[in-house]
Amino acid sequence: MKVVTTFKSGNILNNLYEERVNIEKGTKYMKSMSKHNNLKRWWRNSTKSKSVSSPYALKSK
């Protein structure tokens, strides 16, 4: 229990949860984009601006 409280106070659990949610949202977004055949164009545009390693990294800065 002590460990859990430490994690909670450090907001690490929250961050991990938020990251997982963002990844899930990102995957859903990617899927809907590919349905409309815009995925390649979107990916090209996002890689041009700043070096982005993945679609989920957009929010990180």
N, CA, C and O atoms as a Maestro MAE file, in Angstrom:
{
 s_m_m2io_version
 :::
 2.0.0
}

f_m_ct {
 s_m_title
 :::
 protein
 m_atom[244] {
  # First column is atom index #
  i_m_mmod_type
  r_m_x_coord
  r_m_y_coord
  r_m_z_coord
  i_m_residue_number
  s_m_chain_name
  s_m_pdb_residue_name
  s_m_pdb_atom_name
  i_m_atomic_number
  :::
  1 25 0.832 -1.208 0.000 1 A "MET " " N  " 7
  2 3 0.000 0.000 0.000 1 A "MET " " CA " 6
  3 2 0.864 1.254 0.000 1 A "MET " " C  " 6
  4 15 0.528 2.263 -0.620 1 A "MET " " O  " 8
  5 25 1.998 1.166 0.718 2 A "LYS " " N  " 7
  6 3 2.885 2.331 0.793 2 A "LYS " " CA " 6
  7 2 3.372 2.722 -0.608 2 A "LYS " " C  " 6
  8 15 3.404 3.900 -0.965 2 A "LYS " " O  " 8
  9 25 3.746 1.712 -1.384 3 A "VAL " " N  " 7
  10 3 4.248 1.965 -2.738 3 A "VAL " " CA " 6
  11 2 3.193 2.679 -3.580 3 A "VAL " " C  " 6
  12 15 3.487 3.641 -4.289 3 A "VAL " " O  " 8
  13 25 1.960 2.185 -3.483 4 A "VAL " " N  " 7
  14 3 0.863 2.761 -4.267 4 A "VAL " " CA " 6
  15 2 0.682 4.237 -3.936 4 A "VAL " " C  " 6
  16 15 0.490 5.065 -4.826 4 A "VAL " " O  " 8
  17 25 0.746 4.559 -2.629 5 A "THR " " N  " 7
  18 3 0.574 5.958 -2.229 5 A "THR " " CA " 6
  19 2 1.691 6.809 -2.813 5 A "THR " " C  " 6
  20 15 1.452 7.924 -3.279 5 A "THR " " O  " 8
  21 25 2.921 6.277 -2.786 6 A "THR " " N  " 7
  22 3 4.047 7.024 -3.343 6 A "THR " " CA " 6
  23 2 3.801 7.305 -4.822 6 A "THR " " C  " 6
  24 15 3.979 8.427 -5.296 6 A "THR " " O  " 8
  25 25 3.391 6.263 -5.539 7 A "PHE " " N  " 7
  26 3 3.102 6.433 -6.959 7 A "PHE " " CA " 6
  27 2 2.024 7.488 -7.174 7 A "PHE " " C  " 6
  28 15 2.149 8.357 -8.037 7 A "PHE " " O  " 8
  29 25 0.956 7.397 -6.370 8 A "LYS " " N  " 7
  30 3 -0.153 8.331 -6.529 8 A "LYS " " CA " 6
  31 2 0.307 9.757 -6.273 8 A "LYS " " C  " 6
  32 15 -0.037 10.674 -7.019 8 A "LYS " " O  " 8
  33 25 1.095 9.939 -5.205 9 A "SER " " N  " 7
  34 3 1.535 11.295 -4.876 9 A "SER " " CA " 6
  35 2 2.455 11.832 -5.964 9 A "SER " " C  " 6
  36 15 2.526 13.042 -6.182 9 A "SER " " O  " 8
  37 25 3.158 10.933 -6.646 10 A "GLY " " N  " 7
  38 3 4.056 11.355 -7.716 10 A "GLY " " CA " 6
  39 2 3.350 11.490 -9.051 10 A "GLY " " C  " 6
  40 15 3.953 11.863 -10.057 10 A "GLY " " O  " 8
  41 25 2.052 11.178 -9.043 11 A "ASN " " N  " 7
  42 3 1.242 11.291 -10.259 11 A "ASN " " CA " 6
  43 2 1.700 10.347 -11.363 11 A "ASN " " C  " 6
  44 15 1.319 10.516 -12.522 11 A "ASN " " O  " 8
  45 25 2.518 9.352 -11.010 12 A "ILE " " N  " 7
  46 3 3.036 8.445 -12.043 12 A "ILE " " CA " 6
  47 2 1.906 7.580 -12.605 12 A "ILE " " C  " 6
  48 15 1.807 7.376 -13.815 12 A "ILE " " O  " 8
  49 25 1.053 7.074 -11.704 13 A "LEU " " N  " 7
  50 3 -0.073 6.250 -12.168 13 A "LEU " " CA " 6
  51 2 -0.971 7.043 -13.102 13 A "LEU " " C  " 6
  52 15 -1.398 6.547 -14.144 13 A "LEU " " O  " 8
  53 25 -1.251 8.276 -12.716 14 A "ASN " " N  " 7
  54 3 -2.089 9.138 -13.547 14 A "ASN " " CA " 6
  55 2 -1.485 9.316 -14.931 14 A "ASN " " C  " 6
  56 15 -2.179 9.205 -15.942 14 A "ASN " " O  " 8
  57 25 -0.177 9.594 -14.967 15 A "ASN " " N  " 7
  58 3 0.498 9.815 -16.246 15 A "ASN " " CA " 6
  59 2 0.440 8.563 -17.109 15 A "ASN " " C  " 6
  60 15 0.176 8.643 -18.308 15 A "ASN " " O  " 8
  61 25 0.687 7.411 -16.500 16 A "LEU " " N  " 7
  62 3 0.636 6.157 -17.251 16 A "LEU " " CA " 6
  63 2 -0.759 5.944 -17.823 16 A "LEU " " C  " 6
  64 15 -0.914 5.559 -18.982 16 A "LEU " " O  " 8
  65 25 -1.774 6.198 -16.996 17 A "TYR " " N  " 7
  66 3 -3.154 6.011 -17.446 17 A "TYR " " CA " 6
  67 2 -3.469 6.957 -18.596 17 A "TYR " " C  " 6
  68 15 -4.040 6.551 -19.608 17 A "TYR " " O  " 8
  69 25 -3.088 8.236 -18.430 18 A "GLU " " N  " 7
  70 3 -3.355 9.226 -19.478 18 A "GLU " " CA " 6
  71 2 -2.666 8.826 -20.773 18 A "GLU " " C  " 6
  72 15 -3.238 8.947 -21.856 18 A "GLU " " O  " 8
  73 25 -1.419 8.344 -20.649 19 A "GLU " " N  " 7
  74 3 -0.670 7.944 -21.838 19 A "GLU " " CA " 6
  75 2 -1.384 6.803 -22.555 19 A "GLU " " C  " 6
  76 15 -1.492 6.798 -23.781 19 A "GLU " " O  " 8
  77 25 -1.871 5.836 -21.774 20 A "ARG " " N  " 7
  78 3 -2.564 4.696 -22.370 20 A "ARG " " CA " 6
  79 2 -3.832 5.158 -23.080 20 A "ARG " " C  " 6
  80 15 -4.143 4.693 -24.176 20 A "ARG " " O  " 8
  81 25 -4.559 6.070 -22.451 21 A "VAL " " N  " 7
  82 3 -5.785 6.597 -23.054 21 A "VAL " " CA " 6
  83 2 -5.460 7.333 -24.350 21 A "VAL " " C  " 6
  84 15 -6.163 7.190 -25.350 21 A "VAL " " O  " 8
  85 25 -4.382 8.128 -24.319 22 A "ASN " " N  " 7
  86 3 -3.979 8.875 -25.513 22 A "ASN " " CA " 6
  87 2 -3.620 7.929 -26.646 22 A "ASN " " C  " 6
  88 15 -3.960 8.176 -27.803 22 A "ASN " " O  " 8
  89 25 -2.927 6.838 -26.308 23 A "ILE " " N  " 7
  90 3 -2.544 5.868 -27.335 23 A "ILE " " CA " 6
  91 2 -3.797 5.229 -27.932 23 A "ILE " " C  " 6
  92 15 -3.887 5.038 -29.144 23 A "ILE " " O  " 8
  93 25 -4.766 4.900 -27.067 24 A "GLU " " N  " 7
  94 3 -6.011 4.309 -27.568 24 A "GLU " " CA " 6
  95 2 -6.742 5.288 -28.476 24 A "GLU " " C  " 6
  96 15 -7.242 4.905 -29.533 24 A "GLU " " O  " 8
  97 25 -6.802 6.550 -28.064 25 A "LYS " " N  " 7
  98 3 -7.445 7.576 -28.885 25 A "LYS " " CA " 6
  99 2 -6.710 7.703 -30.211 25 A "LYS " " C  " 6
  100 15 -7.330 7.812 -31.268 25 A "LYS " " O  " 8
  101 25 -5.386 7.687 -30.144 26 A "GLY " " N  " 7
  102 3 -4.560 7.813 -31.338 26 A "GLY " " CA " 6
  103 2 -4.818 6.684 -32.314 26 A "GLY " " C  " 6
  104 15 -4.922 6.906 -33.520 26 A "GLY " " O  " 8
  105 25 -4.923 5.459 -31.785 27 A "THR " " N  " 7
  106 3 -5.158 4.323 -32.674 27 A "THR " " CA " 6
  107 2 -6.514 4.440 -33.345 27 A "THR " " C  " 6
  108 15 -6.649 4.173 -34.539 27 A "THR " " O  " 8
  109 25 -7.522 4.841 -32.575 28 A "LYS " " N  " 7
  110 3 -8.857 5.021 -33.155 28 A "LYS " " CA " 6
  111 2 -8.808 6.086 -34.239 28 A "LYS " " C  " 6
  112 15 -9.415 5.938 -35.300 28 A "LYS " " O  " 8
  113 25 -8.073 7.167 -33.960 29 A "TYR " " N  " 7
  114 3 -7.936 8.266 -34.913 29 A "TYR " " CA " 6
  115 2 -7.265 7.772 -36.182 29 A "TYR " " C  " 6
  116 15 -7.711 8.070 -37.290 29 A "TYR " " O  " 8
  117 25 -6.181 7.007 -36.011 30 A "MET " " N  " 7
  118 3 -5.457 6.471 -37.166 30 A "MET " " CA " 6
  119 2 -6.379 5.601 -38.015 30 A "MET " " C  " 6
  120 15 -6.372 5.687 -39.243 30 A "MET " " O  " 8
  121 25 -7.173 4.760 -37.348 31 A "LYS " " N  " 7
  122 3 -8.069 3.859 -38.079 31 A "LYS " " CA " 6
  123 2 -9.095 4.641 -38.883 31 A "LYS " " C  " 6
  124 15 -9.352 4.329 -40.046 31 A "LYS " " O  " 8
  125 25 -9.681 5.663 -38.258 32 A "SER " " N  " 7
  126 3 -10.701 6.441 -38.967 32 A "SER " " CA " 6
  127 2 -10.070 7.226 -40.113 32 A "SER " " C  " 6
  128 15 -10.697 7.430 -41.152 32 A "SER " " O  " 8
  129 25 -8.816 7.670 -39.916 33 A "MET " " N  " 7
  130 3 -8.122 8.404 -40.971 33 A "MET " " CA " 6
  131 2 -7.894 7.495 -42.173 33 A "MET " " C  " 6
  132 15 -8.120 7.899 -43.313 33 A "MET " " O  " 8
  133 25 -7.446 6.268 -41.919 34 A "SER " " N  " 7
  134 3 -7.132 5.371 -43.032 34 A "SER " " CA " 6
  135 2 -8.395 4.998 -43.794 34 A "SER " " C  " 6
  136 15 -8.345 4.723 -44.993 34 A "SER " " O  " 8
  137 25 -9.523 4.990 -43.099 35 A "LYS " " N  " 7
  138 3 -10.791 4.715 -43.774 35 A "LYS " " CA " 6
  139 2 -11.046 5.760 -44.849 35 A "LYS " " C  " 6
  140 15 -11.609 5.459 -45.901 35 A "LYS " " O  " 8
  141 25 -10.628 6.978 -44.577 36 A "HIS " " N  " 7
  142 3 -10.868 8.064 -45.527 36 A "HIS " " CA " 6
  143 2 -9.670 8.292 -46.449 36 A "HIS " " C  " 6
  144 15 -9.610 9.283 -47.176 36 A "HIS " " O  " 8
  145 25 -8.722 7.361 -46.404 37 A "ASN " " N  " 7
  146 3 -7.553 7.449 -47.277 37 A "ASN " " CA " 6
  147 2 -6.739 8.722 -47.068 37 A "ASN " " C  " 6
  148 15 -6.048 9.177 -47.980 37 A "ASN " " O  " 8
  149 25 -6.820 9.299 -45.862 38 A "ASN " " N  " 7
  150 3 -6.051 10.512 -45.586 38 A "ASN " " CA " 6
  151 2 -4.813 10.212 -44.753 38 A "ASN " " C  " 6
  152 15 -4.046 11.117 -44.424 38 A "ASN " " O  " 8
  153 25 -4.619 8.939 -44.413 39 A "LEU " " N  " 7
  154 3 -3.561 8.581 -43.475 39 A "LEU " " CA " 6
  155 2 -2.186 8.980 -43.994 39 A "LEU " " C  " 6
  156 15 -1.383 9.569 -43.270 39 A "LEU " " O  " 8
  157 25 -1.922 8.651 -45.266 40 A "LYS " " N  " 7
  158 3 -0.589 8.933 -45.801 40 A "LYS " " CA " 6
  159 2 -0.308 10.424 -45.819 40 A "LYS " " C  " 6
  160 15 0.772 10.860 -45.420 40 A "LYS " " O  " 8
  161 25 -1.271 11.207 -46.278 41 A "ARG " " N  " 7
  162 3 -1.090 12.653 -46.348 41 A "ARG " " CA " 6
  163 2 -0.878 13.226 -44.945 41 A "ARG " " C  " 6
  164 15 0.001 14.059 -44.726 41 A "ARG " " O  " 8
  165 25 -1.707 12.759 -43.994 42 A "TRP " " N  " 7
  166 3 -1.608 13.247 -42.616 42 A "TRP " " CA " 6
  167 2 -0.251 12.901 -42.020 42 A "TRP " " C  " 6
  168 15 0.372 13.716 -41.338 42 A "TRP " " O  " 8
  169 25 0.202 11.656 -42.294 43 A "TRP " " N  " 7
  170 3 1.483 11.213 -41.749 43 A "TRP " " CA " 6
  171 2 2.620 12.047 -42.330 43 A "TRP " " C  " 6
  172 15 3.538 12.444 -41.612 43 A "TRP " " O  " 8
  173 25 2.554 12.309 -43.637 44 A "ARG " " N  " 7
  174 3 3.601 13.090 -44.290 44 A "ARG " " CA " 6
  175 2 3.660 14.489 -43.677 44 A "ARG " " C  " 6
  176 15 4.740 15.000 -43.380 44 A "ARG " " O  " 8
  177 25 2.489 15.102 -43.491 45 A "ASN " " N  " 7
  178 3 2.436 16.451 -42.931 45 A "ASN " " CA " 6
  179 2 2.966 16.485 -41.509 45 A "ASN " " C  " 6
  180 15 3.664 17.427 -41.134 45 A "ASN " " O  " 8
  181 25 2.646 15.472 -40.708 46 A "SER " " N  " 7
  182 3 3.046 15.484 -39.303 46 A "SER " " CA " 6
  183 2 4.538 15.216 -39.160 46 A "SER " " C  " 6
  184 15 5.158 15.680 -38.203 46 A "SER " " O  " 8
  185 25 5.129 14.469 -40.104 47 A "THR " " N  " 7
  186 3 6.560 14.192 -39.992 47 A "THR " " CA " 6
  187 2 7.379 15.382 -40.476 47 A "THR " " C  " 6
  188 15 8.532 15.547 -40.078 47 A "THR " " O  " 8
  189 25 6.789 16.212 -41.334 48 A "LYS " " N  " 7
  190 3 7.478 17.430 -41.782 48 A "LYS " " CA " 6
  191 2 7.702 18.368 -40.607 48 A "LYS " " C  " 6
  192 15 8.819 18.837 -40.385 48 A "LYS " " O  " 8
  193 25 6.635 18.643 -39.847 49 A "SER " " N  " 7
  194 3 6.733 19.568 -38.728 49 A "SER " " CA " 6
  195 2 7.401 18.890 -37.548 49 A "SER " " C  " 6
  196 15 6.931 17.851 -37.085 49 A "SER " " O  " 8
  197 25 8.502 19.466 -37.048 50 A "LYS " " N  " 7
  198 3 9.257 18.904 -35.919 50 A "LYS " " CA " 6
  199 2 9.467 17.409 -36.124 50 A "LYS " " C  " 6
  200 15 8.661 16.756 -36.787 50 A "LYS " " O  " 8
  201 25 10.528 16.871 -35.571 51 A "SER " " N  " 7
  202 3 10.750 15.435 -35.734 51 A "SER " " CA " 6
  203 2 9.829 14.681 -34.788 51 A "SER " " C  " 6
  204 15 10.035 14.668 -33.574 51 A "SER " " O  " 8
  205 25 8.820 14.061 -35.357 52 A "VAL " " N  " 7
  206 3 7.841 13.339 -34.553 52 A "VAL " " CA " 6
  207 2 8.076 11.848 -34.737 52 A "VAL " " C  " 6
  208 15 8.013 11.335 -35.855 52 A "VAL " " O  " 8
  209 25 8.347 11.157 -33.637 53 A "SER " " N  " 7
  210 3 8.650 9.731 -33.737 53 A "SER " " CA " 6
  211 2 7.376 8.914 -33.926 53 A "SER " " C  " 6
  212 15 7.396 7.859 -34.560 53 A "SER " " O  " 8
  213 25 6.278 9.401 -33.380 54 A "SER " " N  " 7
  214 3 5.009 8.688 -33.504 54 A "SER " " CA " 6
  215 2 3.859 9.665 -33.356 54 A "SER " " C  " 6
  216 15 4.039 10.758 -32.818 54 A "SER " " O  " 8
  217 25 2.667 9.283 -33.832 55 A "PRO " " N  " 7
  218 3 1.511 10.184 -33.725 55 A "PRO " " CA " 6
  219 2 1.212 10.567 -32.276 55 A "PRO " " C  " 6
  220 15 0.653 11.630 -32.005 55 A "PRO " " O  " 8
  221 25 1.599 9.673 -31.337 56 A "TYR " " N  " 7
  222 3 1.280 9.912 -29.928 56 A "TYR " " CA " 6
  223 2 2.247 10.918 -29.315 56 A "TYR " " C  " 6
  224 15 1.990 11.446 -28.233 56 A "TYR " " O  " 8
  225 25 3.357 11.187 -30.001 57 A "ALA " " N  " 7
  226 3 4.359 12.095 -29.442 57 A "ALA " " CA " 6
  227 2 3.974 13.552 -29.660 57 A "ALA " " C  " 6
  228 15 4.601 14.455 -29.106 57 A "ALA " " O  " 8
  229 25 2.937 13.781 -30.473 58 A "LEU " " N  " 7
  230 3 2.533 15.151 -30.784 58 A "LEU " " CA " 6
  231 2 2.240 15.953 -29.528 58 A "LEU " " C  " 6
  232 15 2.568 17.137 -29.446 58 A "LEU " " O  " 8
  233 25 1.616 15.298 -28.542 59 A "LYS " " N  " 7
  234 3 1.185 16.010 -27.336 59 A "LYS " " CA " 6
  235 2 2.344 16.211 -26.355 59 A "LYS " " C  " 6
  236 15 2.289 17.101 -25.507 59 A "LYS " " O  " 8
  237 25 3.388 15.393 -26.469 60 A "SER " " N  " 7
  238 3 4.386 15.293 -25.402 60 A "SER " " CA " 6
  239 2 5.123 16.592 -25.094 60 A "SER " " C  " 6
  240 15 5.582 16.773 -23.967 60 A "SER " " O  " 8
  241 25 5.253 17.512 -26.070 61 A "LYS " " N  " 7
  242 3 5.974 18.752 -25.762 61 A "LYS " " CA " 6
  243 2 5.049 19.857 -25.357 61 A "LYS " " C  " 6
  244 15 5.500 20.964 -25.066 61 A "LYS " " O  " 8
  :::
 }
 m_bond[243] {
  # First column is bond index #
  i_m_from
  i_m_to
  i_m_order
  :::
  1 1 2 1
  2 2 3 1
  3 3 4 2
  4 3 5 1
  5 5 6 1
  6 6 7 1
  7 7 8 2
  8 7 9 1
  9 9 10 1
  10 10 11 1
  11 11 12 2
  12 11 13 1
  13 13 14 1
  14 14 15 1
  15 15 16 2
  16 15 17 1
  17 17 18 1
  18 18 19 1
  19 19 20 2
  20 19 21 1
  21 21 22 1
  22 22 23 1
  23 23 24 2
  24 23 25 1
  25 25 26 1
  26 26 27 1
  27 27 28 2
  28 27 29 1
  29 29 30 1
  30 30 31 1
  31 31 32 2
  32 31 33 1
  33 33 34 1
  34 34 35 1
  35 35 36 2
  36 35 37 1
  37 37 38 1
  38 38 39 1
  39 39 40 2
  40 39 41 1
  41 41 42 1
  42 42 43 1
  43 43 44 2
  44 43 45 1
  45 45 46 1
  46 46 47 1
  47 47 48 2
  48 47 49 1
  49 49 50 1
  50 50 51 1
  51 51 52 2
  52 51 53 1
  53 53 54 1
  54 54 55 1
  55 55 56 2
  56 55 57 1
  57 57 58 1
  58 58 59 1
  59 59 60 2
  60 59 61 1
  61 61 62 1
  62 62 63 1
  63 63 64 2
  64 63 65 1
  65 65 66 1
  66 66 67 1
  67 67 68 2
  68 67 69 1
  69 69 70 1
  70 70 71 1
  71 71 72 2
  72 71 73 1
  73 73 74 1
  74 74 75 1
  75 75 76 2
  76 75 77 1
  77 77 78 1
  78 78 79 1
  79 79 80 2
  80 79 81 1
  81 81 82 1
  82 82 83 1
  83 83 84 2
  84 83 85 1
  85 85 86 1
  86 86 87 1
  87 87 88 2
  88 87 89 1
  89 89 90 1
  90 90 91 1
  91 91 92 2
  92 91 93 1
  93 93 94 1
  94 94 95 1
  95 95 96 2
  96 95 97 1
  97 97 98 1
  98 98 99 1
  99 99 100 2
  100 99 101 1
  101 101 102 1
  102 102 103 1
  103 103 104 2
  104 103 105 1
  105 105 106 1
  106 106 107 1
  107 107 108 2
  108 107 109 1
  109 109 110 1
  110 110 111 1
  111 111 112 2
  112 111 113 1
  113 113 114 1
  114 114 115 1
  115 115 116 2
  116 115 117 1
  117 117 118 1
  118 118 119 1
  119 119 120 2
  120 119 121 1
  121 121 122 1
  122 122 123 1
  123 123 124 2
  124 123 125 1
  125 125 126 1
  126 126 127 1
  127 127 128 2
  128 127 129 1
  129 129 130 1
  130 130 131 1
  131 131 132 2
  132 131 133 1
  133 133 134 1
  134 134 135 1
  135 135 136 2
  136 135 137 1
  137 137 138 1
  138 138 139 1
  139 139 140 2
  140 139 141 1
  141 141 142 1
  142 142 143 1
  143 143 144 2
  144 143 145 1
  145 145 146 1
  146 146 147 1
  147 147 148 2
  148 147 149 1
  149 149 150 1
  150 150 151 1
  151 151 152 2
  152 151 153 1
  153 153 154 1
  154 154 155 1
  155 155 156 2
  156 155 157 1
  157 157 158 1
  158 158 159 1
  159 159 160 2
  160 159 161 1
  161 161 162 1
  162 162 163 1
  163 163 164 2
  164 163 165 1
  165 165 166 1
  166 166 167 1
  167 167 168 2
  168 167 169 1
  169 169 170 1
  170 170 171 1
  171 171 172 2
  172 171 173 1
  173 173 174 1
  174 174 175 1
  175 175 176 2
  176 175 177 1
  177 177 178 1
  178 178 179 1
  179 179 180 2
  180 179 181 1
  181 181 182 1
  182 182 183 1
  183 183 184 2
  184 183 185 1
  185 185 186 1
  186 186 187 1
  187 187 188 2
  188 187 189 1
  189 189 190 1
  190 190 191 1
  191 191 192 2
  192 191 193 1
  193 193 194 1
  194 194 195 1
  195 195 196 2
  196 195 197 1
  197 197 198 1
  198 198 199 1
  199 199 200 2
  200 199 201 1
  201 201 202 1
  202 202 203 1
  203 203 204 2
  204 203 205 1
  205 205 206 1
  206 206 207 1
  207 207 208 2
  208 207 209 1
  209 209 210 1
  210 210 211 1
  211 211 212 2
  212 211 213 1
  213 213 214 1
  214 214 215 1
  215 215 216 2
  216 215 217 1
  217 217 218 1
  218 218 219 1
  219 219 220 2
  220 219 221 1
  221 221 222 1
  222 222 223 1
  223 223 224 2
  224 223 225 1
  225 225 226 1
  226 226 227 1
  227 227 228 2
  228 227 229 1
  229 229 230 1
  230 230 231 1
  231 231 232 2
  232 231 233 1
  233 233 234 1
  234 234 235 1
  235 235 236 2
  236 235 237 1
  237 237 238 1
  238 238 239 1
  239 239 240 2
  240 239 241 1
  241 241 242 1
  242 242 243 1
  243 243 244 2
  :::
 }
}
